[in-house]
């Protein structure tokens, strides 16, 4: 995979020219301070600007224009790497050569309008759309708060990361999210949008069957100099229709599953040692299916089971969703699973894992989603390049895995009992 780096309007643009995909993909990445307020403020702003635009006054008009442009996909979202928070604006369009219509400049203009000109007319947001966005966010979070698996994960995260940045974005109640969303004034959201586009751009990614004229259009349209000309004079707020409704969700009252997480610690000094635990995760999961074969097929005591590891905390986690009465059996099953990693099994599974790594290199270059992640890792320096992790896995020996297993010590069992019939 060859990545070309250019400066367009002063910002770094990473370009992958390939005709392997049916789509042209354009993404802008913005780095923000990681705070609870920012997480939900930008979630709300992102939800709002998908549907509320100065040029396309109604959802119907926006939908009609999207259909004229062969339904480009677009979205805004937050994600986190360590203690960094990123806001991503992503857009995808059918390759004009594929559909026989040189429409892409118009599609880029549509993207420019979405990104630059949310409906802030008169210094206010469109209140009906803002209320709809808030209602949907509240309903989604309320659904998560009522889901026992989400409760278990939140409790487990609090245990693993006490007092850390990973807890500051936790919402504990419907009232908390309502109060937080309602605390954002129209001016707060307008200022957040201005700060995002004026000060926070990290860079851009474009990939697909890219022609030079596409890059010229990006240079012409995406200068991020629009904010000074926007209408910011405050006028009377339009009242909200009290009958506006969010989507409805259904809660199953008969949950009986519970969650158990067994936490193991170990020590590592190198990337290779860390990747030994990555290999063990694969042995217990997708490559060897040892957890599934032992806990589900042989013992019949779990609904699902999985393993994971934390590269930063040096912990290994074995998890299962079970009926509460099977807690002790599940823990015994975890021990049984690890004992199955004898020399012969490790040797056989290491061969498979290394073959999968070789395959992943090919798939990586074929999959636009994996390419995006690699762009972020390499272009923006967010993590070790994927190739380093792959080479570390390829160098692992049976002895490396045996040493890694010998270091593992179970330190905590975290159990969350779900609702019963």
C-alpha positions as CSV (number, residue, x, y, z in Angstrom):
1,X,0.0,0.0,0.0
2,X,1.5,3.3,-1.1
3,X,0.5,6.4,0.7
4,X,1.2,9.8,-0.8
5,X,1.4,12.8,1.5
6,X,0.6,16.3,0.3
7,X,-0.1,19.7,1.7
8,X,-3.5,21.0,0.6
9,X,-4.4,24.5,1.9
10,X,-1.8,24.0,4.6
11,X,-3.1,20.8,6.1
12,X,-1.6,17.3,5.7
13,X,-3.6,15.2,3.2
14,X,-2.9,11.4,2.9
15,X,-3.8,10.0,-0.5
16,X,-4.1,6.3,-1.4
17,X,-4.8,6.0,-5.2
18,X,-6.3,2.6,-5.9
19,X,-9.1,1.2,-8.1
20,X,-9.8,-1.7,-5.8
21,X,-12.8,-0.1,-4.4
22,X,-16.1,1.0,-5.9
23,X,-16.1,4.2,-3.8
24,X,-14.2,7.4,-3.3
25,X,-13.6,8.1,0.4
26,X,-12.9,11.5,2.0
27,X,-12.3,12.0,5.7
28,X,-11.3,14.9,7.9
29,X,-9.9,14.3,11.3
30,X,-10.0,16.9,14.2
31,X,-8.3,16.5,17.6
32,X,-10.1,17.8,20.6
33,X,-9.3,17.9,24.4
34,X,-10.8,14.7,25.9
35,X,-13.4,15.9,28.4
36,X,-16.9,14.7,29.3
37,X,-18.4,17.9,28.1
38,X,-16.6,17.7,24.7
39,X,-17.7,14.1,24.1
40,X,-21.4,14.9,24.4
41,X,-21.3,18.4,23.0
42,X,-19.7,17.1,19.8
43,X,-22.1,14.1,19.7
44,X,-25.0,16.5,19.8
45,X,-23.4,18.9,17.3
46,X,-22.6,16.0,14.9
47,X,-26.1,14.6,15.2
48,X,-27.6,18.1,14.5
49,X,-25.5,19.0,11.5
50,X,-26.3,15.7,9.6
51,X,-29.9,16.9,9.2
52,X,-30.0,20.7,9.8
53,X,-28.4,22.7,7.1
54,X,-28.7,26.3,5.9
55,X,-28.9,25.3,2.2
56,X,-31.2,22.2,2.7
57,X,-33.9,23.5,5.0
58,X,-35.7,20.2,5.5
59,X,-34.8,16.5,5.7
60,X,-36.8,15.9,2.6
61,X,-34.7,18.4,0.6
62,X,-31.5,16.9,1.9
63,X,-32.7,13.4,1.0
64,X,-33.7,14.5,-2.5
65,X,-30.3,16.1,-3.1
66,X,-28.5,12.9,-1.8
67,X,-30.5,10.8,-4.3
68,X,-29.5,13.1,-7.1
69,X,-25.9,12.5,-6.0
70,X,-26.2,8.7,-5.9
71,X,-26.8,8.7,-2.2
72,X,-23.4,9.5,-0.8
73,X,-22.9,8.3,2.8
74,X,-21.8,10.7,5.4
75,X,-21.3,10.7,9.1
76,X,-19.6,12.4,12.1
77,X,-18.3,10.6,15.1
78,X,-16.0,10.7,18.1
79,X,-13.4,8.1,18.9
80,X,-10.5,7.8,21.3
81,X,-6.9,6.7,21.2
82,X,-5.4,6.8,24.7
83,X,-6.2,10.2,26.2
84,X,-6.7,11.7,22.8
85,X,-10.2,12.5,21.4
86,X,-10.8,12.8,17.7
87,X,-13.8,14.0,15.8
88,X,-14.1,12.5,12.4
89,X,-16.1,13.7,9.4
90,X,-16.4,10.9,6.8
91,X,-17.9,10.8,3.3
92,X,-18.1,8.1,0.6
93,X,-19.2,8.4,-3.0
94,X,-19.5,6.0,-5.9
95,X,-16.6,6.1,-8.3
96,X,-17.8,8.3,-11.2
97,X,-16.2,5.9,-13.7
98,X,-18.3,3.1,-12.3
99,X,-21.6,4.9,-12.7
100,X,-20.7,6.9,-15.8
101,X,-21.5,10.3,-14.4
102,X,-18.9,12.9,-13.6
103,X,-20.8,14.2,-10.6
104,X,-18.1,14.2,-8.0
105,X,-17.5,18.0,-7.8
106,X,-21.2,18.5,-7.0
107,X,-20.9,15.7,-4.4
108,X,-17.9,17.5,-2.8
109,X,-19.9,20.7,-2.7
110,X,-22.7,18.9,-0.9
111,X,-20.1,17.7,1.7
112,X,-18.7,21.2,2.0
113,X,-22.2,22.5,2.7
114,X,-22.8,19.7,5.4
115,X,-19.5,20.4,7.0
116,X,-19.3,24.2,6.8
117,X,-22.9,25.4,7.0
118,X,-25.1,23.7,9.6
119,X,-28.3,25.7,10.3
120,X,-27.0,28.4,12.6
121,X,-29.1,31.2,11.1
122,X,-29.8,34.1,13.3
123,X,-27.2,32.8,15.8
124,X,-29.5,30.0,16.8
125,X,-30.0,26.3,16.0
126,X,-33.2,25.0,14.5
127,X,-35.0,24.0,17.7
128,X,-37.1,21.2,16.3
129,X,-34.1,19.4,15.0
130,X,-32.1,20.1,18.1
131,X,-34.9,18.7,20.3
132,X,-35.1,15.6,18.1
133,X,-31.3,15.0,18.4
134,X,-31.4,15.4,22.1
135,X,-34.4,13.0,22.5
136,X,-32.7,10.3,20.4
137,X,-29.4,10.6,22.3
138,X,-31.2,10.4,25.6
139,X,-33.2,7.4,24.5
140,X,-30.0,5.6,23.3
141,X,-28.2,6.2,26.5
142,X,-31.2,5.2,28.6
143,X,-31.4,2.0,26.6
144,X,-27.7,1.4,27.4
145,X,-28.2,2.1,31.1
146,X,-31.0,-0.5,31.3
147,X,-28.9,-3.1,29.4
148,X,-27.3,-5.4,31.9
149,X,-24.3,-6.1,29.7
150,X,-23.6,-2.3,29.5
151,X,-23.9,-2.1,33.2
152,X,-21.5,-4.9,33.7
153,X,-19.0,-3.3,31.3
154,X,-19.2,0.0,33.1
155,X,-18.7,-1.6,36.4
156,X,-15.7,-3.6,35.1
157,X,-14.2,-0.5,33.5
158,X,-14.5,1.4,36.8
159,X,-12.6,-1.5,38.5
160,X,-9.8,-1.6,35.9
161,X,-9.3,2.1,35.5
162,X,-10.1,3.8,38.8
163,X,-9.7,7.5,38.6
164,X,-8.5,7.4,35.0
165,X,-9.6,9.3,31.9
166,X,-11.6,6.2,30.8
167,X,-14.2,7.0,33.4
168,X,-14.8,10.7,32.8
169,X,-17.2,10.1,30.0
170,X,-19.5,7.8,32.0
171,X,-23.1,8.7,32.2
172,X,-24.8,7.3,35.3
173,X,-28.5,8.2,34.8
174,X,-31.0,9.5,32.3
175,X,-31.2,12.8,34.3
176,X,-27.5,13.3,34.0
177,X,-27.5,13.1,30.2
178,X,-30.6,15.3,30.1
179,X,-29.0,17.9,32.3
180,X,-25.8,17.8,30.3
181,X,-27.4,18.2,26.9
182,X,-29.7,20.9,28.1
183,X,-26.7,22.8,29.6
184,X,-25.4,23.4,26.1
185,X,-26.6,26.7,24.7
186,X,-27.0,27.5,21.0
187,X,-23.9,29.7,21.4
188,X,-21.9,26.8,23.0
189,X,-22.6,24.6,20.0
190,X,-21.9,27.3,17.5
191,X,-18.6,28.1,19.2
192,X,-17.7,24.4,19.3
193,X,-18.3,24.2,15.5
194,X,-16.1,27.3,15.0
195,X,-13.3,25.9,17.2
196,X,-13.5,22.5,15.4
197,X,-13.1,23.9,11.9
198,X,-10.8,26.8,12.7
199,X,-8.3,25.3,15.2
200,X,-8.6,21.5,15.4
201,X,-8.0,20.0,12.0
202,X,-5.3,17.3,12.1
203,X,-5.4,16.3,8.5
204,X,-7.4,14.6,5.7
205,X,-7.6,11.2,4.1
206,X,-8.7,10.5,0.5
207,X,-8.6,7.1,-1.1
208,X,-10.0,5.3,-4.1
209,X,-9.7,5.8,-7.8
210,X,-8.3,9.3,-7.3
211,X,-7.7,11.7,-10.2
212,X,-5.7,14.9,-9.9
213,X,-8.8,17.0,-10.6
214,X,-10.4,15.6,-7.5
215,X,-7.5,16.9,-5.4
216,X,-7.9,20.3,-7.1
217,X,-11.6,20.4,-6.1
218,X,-10.7,19.6,-2.5
219,X,-8.2,22.4,-2.6
220,X,-10.9,24.7,-4.0
221,X,-13.7,23.7,-1.7
222,X,-12.1,22.8,1.7
223,X,-10.2,25.8,2.9
224,X,-11.7,26.0,6.4
225,X,-12.0,29.7,6.3
226,X,-15.8,30.0,6.3
227,X,-16.6,30.9,9.9
228,X,-16.1,34.6,9.9
229,X,-18.8,35.1,7.3
230,X,-21.5,33.1,9.1
231,X,-24.6,34.8,10.5
232,X,-24.1,35.0,14.3
233,X,-26.7,37.7,15.3
234,X,-29.0,36.2,17.9
235,X,-32.7,36.4,17.4
236,X,-35.7,35.1,19.2
237,X,-35.6,31.4,19.9
238,X,-38.3,29.3,18.1
239,X,-40.3,27.3,20.7
240,X,-40.0,23.5,20.5
241,X,-43.0,21.3,19.7
242,X,-43.7,19.3,22.9
243,X,-45.1,16.4,20.8
244,X,-41.8,15.6,19.1
245,X,-40.9,12.0,19.7
246,X,-37.6,10.0,19.7
247,X,-37.3,6.5,18.5
248,X,-38.8,3.8,20.7
249,X,-36.9,0.9,22.2
250,X,-38.1,-2.3,23.8
251,X,-36.7,-3.7,27.0
252,X,-36.8,-7.4,27.6
253,X,-37.9,-7.9,31.2
254,X,-36.6,-11.5,31.3
255,X,-32.9,-11.1,31.3
256,X,-31.2,-13.9,33.3
257,X,-27.7,-13.7,32.0
258,X,-24.8,-12.5,34.1
259,X,-21.2,-11.5,33.3
260,X,-18.0,-12.8,34.7
261,X,-14.6,-11.3,34.0
262,X,-11.4,-12.9,35.3
263,X,-8.4,-10.6,35.3
264,X,-4.8,-11.8,35.0
265,X,-1.7,-9.7,35.3
266,X,1.8,-10.2,33.8
267,X,4.9,-8.2,33.0
268,X,6.2,-7.3,29.6
269,X,9.2,-5.2,28.5
270,X,9.0,-5.4,24.7
271,X,6.4,-5.3,21.9
272,X,7.2,-9.0,21.2
273,X,6.3,-10.0,24.7
274,X,3.0,-8.0,24.5
275,X,2.2,-9.7,21.2
276,X,2.6,-13.1,22.9
277,X,-0.6,-12.3,24.8
278,X,-2.2,-11.2,21.6
279,X,-1.4,-14.6,20.2
280,X,-2.9,-16.3,23.3
281,X,-6.1,-14.3,22.8
282,X,-6.3,-15.7,19.3
283,X,-5.6,-19.2,20.5
284,X,-8.5,-19.0,23.0
285,X,-10.7,-17.2,20.4
286,X,-10.8,-17.0,16.7
287,X,-7.8,-19.1,15.8
288,X,-8.2,-22.0,18.2
289,X,-11.7,-21.5,19.6
290,X,-10.6,-23.1,22.9
291,X,-12.9,-21.1,25.1
292,X,-15.9,-21.9,22.9
293,X,-15.0,-25.6,22.6
294,X,-14.4,-26.0,26.4
295,X,-16.9,-23.7,28.1
296,X,-19.8,-24.0,25.6
297,X,-19.4,-27.3,23.7
298,X,-17.9,-29.5,26.5
299,X,-19.3,-27.9,29.7
300,X,-22.4,-26.2,28.3
301,X,-22.2,-23.5,31.0
302,X,-21.8,-20.2,29.0
303,X,-23.8,-18.3,26.4
304,X,-20.7,-16.6,25.0
305,X,-17.1,-16.5,26.0
306,X,-14.1,-14.4,24.9
307,X,-10.6,-13.3,25.8
308,X,-8.8,-10.0,25.5
309,X,-5.7,-8.2,26.6
310,X,-4.6,-4.6,27.3
311,X,-1.4,-3.6,25.7
312,X,-1.1,-0.6,28.1
313,X,-2.1,-2.2,31.4
314,X,-0.5,-5.6,30.9
315,X,-3.6,-7.4,31.8
316,X,-5.4,-10.4,30.3
317,X,-9.1,-10.9,30.6
318,X,-11.3,-14.0,30.2
319,X,-15.0,-13.1,30.0
320,X,-18.2,-15.1,29.8
321,X,-21.9,-14.4,29.8
322,X,-23.4,-17.1,32.0
323,X,-26.4,-18.0,34.2
324,X,-25.4,-16.8,37.7
325,X,-25.6,-20.4,39.1
326,X,-22.7,-21.4,36.8
327,X,-20.1,-18.9,38.2
328,X,-17.9,-21.4,39.9
329,X,-18.0,-23.8,36.9
330,X,-17.1,-20.9,34.6
331,X,-14.0,-20.1,36.6
332,X,-13.0,-23.8,36.6
333,X,-13.6,-23.7,32.9
334,X,-11.2,-20.8,32.5
335,X,-8.5,-22.8,34.2
336,X,-9.2,-25.8,32.0
337,X,-8.9,-23.6,28.9
338,X,-5.4,-22.4,29.8
339,X,-4.3,-25.9,30.7
340,X,-5.2,-27.0,27.1
341,X,-2.4,-24.8,25.8
342,X,0.3,-27.6,25.9
343,X,3.4,-27.5,23.7
344,X,1.8,-29.4,20.8
345,X,-1.4,-27.2,20.8
346,X,0.7,-24.0,21.0
347,X,2.9,-25.2,18.1
348,X,-0.1,-26.0,15.9
349,X,-2.0,-22.8,16.7
350,X,1.1,-20.6,16.2
351,X,1.5,-21.9,12.7
352,X,-2.2,-21.0,12.0
353,X,-1.8,-17.6,13.7
354,X,1.2,-16.7,11.6
355,X,-0.6,-17.8,8.4
356,X,-3.5,-15.6,9.4
357,X,-1.1,-12.7,9.9
358,X,0.2,-13.2,6.4
359,X,-3.3,-13.3,5.1
360,X,-4.2,-10.2,7.1
361,X,-1.4,-8.2,5.3
362,X,-3.2,-8.9,2.0
363,X,-6.7,-8.4,3.4
364,X,-5.4,-5.2,5.1
365,X,-4.5,-3.7,1.7
366,X,-7.9,-4.8,0.3
367,X,-10.1,-3.5,3.1
368,X,-10.8,0.2,3.1
369,X,-11.7,0.1,6.8
370,X,-8.3,-1.4,7.8
371,X,-6.6,1.1,5.6
372,X,-8.2,3.9,7.4
373,X,-7.0,2.6,10.7
374,X,-3.5,2.3,9.3
375,X,-3.7,5.9,8.0
376,X,-4.5,7.0,11.5
377,X,-1.8,4.9,13.1
378,X,1.0,5.9,10.7
379,X,0.0,9.3,9.3
380,X,-1.0,10.8,12.7
381,X,1.3,8.9,15.0
382,X,-1.4,7.4,17.2
383,X,0.0,4.0,17.7
384,X,2.7,1.5,16.6
385,X,2.4,0.8,12.8
386,X,0.5,-2.4,12.2
387,X,3.6,-3.9,10.4
388,X,5.5,-3.8,13.7
389,X,2.9,-5.8,15.5
390,X,2.7,-8.3,12.6
391,X,6.5,-8.8,12.6
392,X,6.5,-9.4,16.4
393,X,3.8,-12.1,16.0
394,X,5.7,-13.8,13.2
395,X,8.8,-14.0,15.4
396,X,7.0,-15.8,18.3
397,X,8.1,-19.3,19.3
398,X,6.5,-22.0,21.4
399,X,8.8,-21.0,24.2
400,X,7.7,-17.4,24.1
401,X,4.1,-18.5,24.5
402,X,5.0,-20.8,27.4
403,X,6.9,-18.1,29.2
404,X,3.9,-15.7,28.7
405,X,1.5,-18.3,30.2
406,X,3.8,-18.8,33.2
407,X,3.7,-15.1,34.0
408,X,-0.1,-14.9,34.1
409,X,-1.6,-14.6,37.6
410,X,-5.3,-14.3,38.3
411,X,-5.7,-11.3,40.5
412,X,-9.4,-10.5,40.3
413,X,-12.8,-12.0,39.5
414,X,-15.3,-9.4,38.6
415,X,-18.9,-10.6,38.6
416,X,-22.0,-8.8,37.6
417,X,-25.3,-10.6,38.2
418,X,-28.0,-9.7,35.7
419,X,-31.7,-9.7,36.2
420,X,-33.5,-13.0,36.7
421,X,-36.9,-14.3,35.8
